[in-house]
Amino acid sequence: MPRARGFEYWFGGIDLNATPEASTSTDQHAGQPPEVGGHRVDPQGDEAGPSNNDQQADSRARTGVTLSSEESDGEAEVESTPEGYVPKVPFVGMMFDTPDLALQYYNRYAHHVGFSVKIESSRRCAKDGELDKFVYVCNKSGKPREEEAIPVKQRNRKLTVLTDCKAKLRVKRDGARWKVTQFVEVHTHEVIDKFALKKYLRSHNKIPAEEKKFIDLLHEVNLTSGRIMEIMGELYGSKQNVPYNSKIVSNYTAKLGNYDRIKDIPELLEYFEEIKKDDPRFFYKFKLDAENKVENLFWVDSKARDVYPLYNDCISFDITFMTNQYSMPCAPFIGINRYGQSIQLGCGFVRNESSVNFVWLFERFLEAMDGLHPLNIITDQDAAIRTAILIVFIGIIHSMTLEEFEQRWENMVETHGVADNTHFLDLYDLREYFVPGYFRHRFFPFLQTTSRSEGFNAVLKQYVHPHDSLVRFFKQYMKLHERIDITKDAHEFDGDEKKLELRNITSYNVRDIGVIEKGSIHEVFPIQGSVRGYGRRSYRVDANVANGIYNCECCKINRDGILCCHAMKVMSHLGMVTKYPEHYILPRWCLPPPDIVAPRDERQEKPVGQKLSRKDMRLLRYGNLCSDFATLAVGLAASEKTNEIAERHMRAMEKEIADMKKAAADALKKRKSAKHPVNTNPANDSQESVPMEEDAATVENRKARNPPMSATEGRPGSKRKKGGLQLQKPKQGLCGVCKQPGHDARTCEVRLANPEKYSLLGLFR
């Protein structure tokens, strides 16, 4: 009786109503209901009931799995199998829309049984040259390898043990579809029953397509593979349920930056140009070597250029390493805003730590800041940086009383007998760059070292990786920039430093010690013990009440821009001060006056009738859409069906948007053609064919190539002066036998004289 085909059951393009023909060959014995892997099917395609094998298989399938449609490269689409789903055993005559769907189905079945799948062969039709046959086999098919001596330095790779397994699925093209023509179920080896172990089979350790997007997002915020696996373990309920391991994640994330590494500089410069469309004051410059490879690079955005005039009184500059694949030192310029926070005032890369490169970098910084020099700059003791500062930043200050320092230095040299030590002689020659007494009258707010730069560099390394391209570095740098902006927006300046100074007033007493012209001299001394930030010493304060001038030898007002507790104590002591002197209120610690333009990221009130800019409108729409879609996603993530609805509509939206963009591009091309009609006069062909001249910047950008890859990894050897601990010679180890220095147990005379008592085997056991 012919089978009725009123309707068909479909699963991903698979015809599950196709008549099974055989399990191990293309021939079928007529008149017998075919039995596929212990699963009997009647001629109408209806199941007559599971065999014992199927009951055992059913008992094993209790957890959702993720399956790949391709075994070779790990980039194929995969899909999640519903929890408890038991795939139907393949059979001859089964129909698929594509060979990929056949592979996907066989791989799903393989995961359920516990083996891995690979493509053994494929064939093209002699008539039309199109593929017309695929053979998918067990991963253990093939003749067993003969054991060979493994070379000592050969990489330890996991090798699949071949058992000449005959299990396979063959599909052939049948019109517009693909038909199973052979299915062999029997394996010559044990299969994997434990679910947690199946993910280590090669064709089953792939990442689902939908999860790749999520992993991309986690990778963008610089999470390690281990942290990503912990998050996925939470989502799956357990790490054992995740259908792949951290090595697979690590390999996948490593591939994400391959394109960036190849076309790094061209993509970075193109990205800069895109930014300039929305931010015309975004500034960048680069220098090429003789081979057109980038040697130095610098950039700064308009927001930093806008606020720099307010905060150019002190800059911290230090370089950091291991932030990019070229091992180029990263050189950020760090300022301090009105809240005492570190802010980015530009960033650069140099090929190496030469004074020539630093001169180029500082000159580009000045160019971006319209020639406005920083008043003070603090760096480390790098000689190349110091030389460049003296060349570019003329008159700048780079870097107890002087008498106190000189006396204490002399006492130290005599006490420790280091008068001839070259290390200390070199440090003494550099004293004006690091001894506070030499620059205590200059503005270095809450700074004694390059801790601002070092702190920023430490945070920066949470966002970047030594193998990052410069494109990825820049994007991560901008994320850190955004984080600082958000912190600043959320931070209310509460005057902690001023509160501290006010509290310290109660820790001092005042003694009048003399009179000067237009004023008096006072000694401010601790009542008892030590005062936070100042220690146990006393300070002299010269007061001119009439002019509101108070000079303290601690120089806090010059260094930090805040009046010290000693001066305020004298004000209180004299009792003639009714108002805080306005000249001690520095504008850089205050909110900007109305005539200062607010940074571009801050929302400003728009005059009535004035529309938002295109960029503001785009940001507004983006925020609204993100909020709306996030709300919608809660319901769409409830099940596979709702997720399919979301994906279907997203694909429709993507197509509609692509069509709209294409129509807009065609319309623009048509308008350009109307403005510049094609010249039909052959005499003018030469004139019409002359291309438009590109500006110098575009030509330079096209020439730029990636910097050379570093031959060595890590930070280069330091050229800085070492500290006392670093100069100490390492302590010599003691012999394990006689406990004396200068030798070890192998050469110890005591052990050699008593070999039976002191055996090396016993000593190192």
C-alpha positions, 0 to 999 in steps of 0.5 A: 500500500503506498504511503500517504503524503498528506503532510511531512514532518520537517526538522531543520530541512530534514524529511523525517517521513522518508521511508527508511531503506537499510541500516548498513547498505543501499540494498533493502530486503523487500517485505521486511520492516526495516530495523535501524539501530534496534529501532524498528520502523514500519513501511509507513514510517511510524515507529513500532517502539524502541528496542533495548538499545534505545531505552538505554540511550533514552536513559542517558540523554538528560542534558542539553548539548551544543552541536557543531555542523562542521568538524574541521575549522571550529567556525561552523554554525551550531545549535543547542539541543533541547534538554532530554532530546533523543535524536532519531537514528539515521536511516537510508532514504532520509532526506536533507535540504543541504549536506551541512544539515545532514552533517549537523544531524549526524553529529547530533546523533554522534553526541547522543551515542558518544563518538566524534564525526569527521568528513572522510571524502567528497566528490564532484559530479563530472557533468556539472562540476558541483558536489554530489556526494559526502561521506561522514565517518567516525573520528576513529576511522582509518588504519591504526598508526604504527608507534614511532619514536617521538623526537625530544623537541616535538610539540606534545599534541593529542593524537586520535587513536584510530581503530579502523572504525567503519561507522559512517553516513553517506549522502548523495545529491538527489535532485535539489535535495540530499539523500542518505544512501548508506548508514553504518552504525556499528563501532569497533571501539567503546563510545563515551557514555558520560555526558561531561566527557563528551565535550572533549570529543573534537566535533562536539567542543565547538562554541554555539553561534549565539554564545560567540556573540556573548563571548565577543562582548566579554572579550571586549571588556578584557575578561580572561578565558578562565573568567569567561568560562566561570560566567558560562558555567553560571549560565549553564548551571555548572562548568561540567555542563558547558559544552566546551572548555577554556582552551576552546574559548582561548583559541576562539578569542585569539582569532578575534584579533587576527584581522586587526593585527594584519591591517592594524595601522590602516584600520586605526587611521581610518578609525581616527578619520571616522572619529574626526567626522563627529569630533572635528577637534580630535587630533592625531599625528604619526611619524613614519620611518624609511620603510613607511612603518609607523615609528611614533604616534600621538592622539588627543580628543577635543575634550582633553584639548578643551580642559587642558588650559584649566589643568596645565599647571601640573602634568604627570608623564611616565611610560609603560610597557607590554600593552601592544604586540609591537612592544612599543612603549606607551606614553600617556599624559596625565593631568589632575582635574578639580576633583583631584582625579587623574584625567587623560590629556593625550596618549602616544607610542614611541618606537623606543626610549630615545630623546629624539622620539620624546622630543617628537612626542612633546612637540606634537603635544604642544601642537595639539594644545595650541602651544600652551606649555605645561607649567610643571611636569613630573616624570621618573629619572629617565635621562632621555625624557629629561633631555627632551623636556629641557629641549621642548618645555623651556623653563619648566620645573621637572621633578625641608629646606635646601639647607636641611637636605644638604646637611642630612645628605652630608651626615648620611654620606659620612655615617655610611662611608659612601663618599666615593660611591658612584651611585650616590654621586650620580643621585646627588647630581640629580638632586634638583629633580627629585628633592622637594626642597628644590621645587616646593614653591611649584604646583605639584598637587598631592604629588611627590612621585609619578604615582599618578602615571603609575596608577593610571598605567596599572588600570590601563593594563586591566584593559589591554594585553601585550598581544593587542593590536593598536586598534584594539588598544585605542578602543580599550583606551577610549573605554577607560576614558569613558570610565573616568568621565562617568566617575567624574560625572558621578563624583561630587567634590566634597573638599576632603583635603580642605576638611583634613586641613581644618581638622589639623588646626586643632592639633597645633598651638601658635607662638609669636616669635617676631615682627617683620615689615607689614606683618608678624612671624609665628611658630606653629607647633604640634600640641602632642605627638605627630600630625597627619601629613606633617609629622612632629616638626614645627613650621614658621608662618609669616603673616601680613593681615592687611594684605591677606598674605600668609607664607608658611614654610611647608609651601602647601599653597604653592604645591597643592593649591590649598591653604595649609592648616598652619596658616589657618591656625595663625588666622584664628590666633590673630582673630582679625580675619573675617573672610578667607582671602580670595587669592588663595581660592585657585580657579582650577579647584572651582567649578568653571565660570560661565564663560568657560565652554563646558566639555562636549560630553556634558549636556547643555541646555538648548535655546528654545526652538533649537534642535539637537545636533545629528550626533546628539539625536543619534545618541538619544535614539541609541539610548532609547532603543537600547532600553526598549530592546533590553525590556523586550529581550526579557520576554524573548529569551524565555524559550527557543520559540520566542528566541526564534521570533526575535531572530526572524524579525532581526534578520528582516530588519537587517535586510530592510536596513541594508536595502534602505542603505543601498537605495540611499547609496544609489540615489546619491550616486545618481545625484552625483552623476546629474551634477557631473554628467559623463563627457561624450566629447572624446577630445575632453577624455584626458581632462575628465579622466584626471583623478581628484587630488588627495590632501597630504594627510590622506596620502600619508595615511595610505602610505602608513604601515604596521610597526615592526613586530618585536623580536623580544617580549616583555619590558626592556632592561631598565636604565634607571638608577636602582634603589638601595634594596636593588643594589644589595647583593643577594644573600649566599645560600648555606650548604645543606650539610655543614651550614656554611656559605660558599658551596653546596652539598655536592662539593661539601668536604664534610659530605665527601668525607662521610659519603655513607652518612650524607648521601645526595639521594637522602639530602634531596629526597 
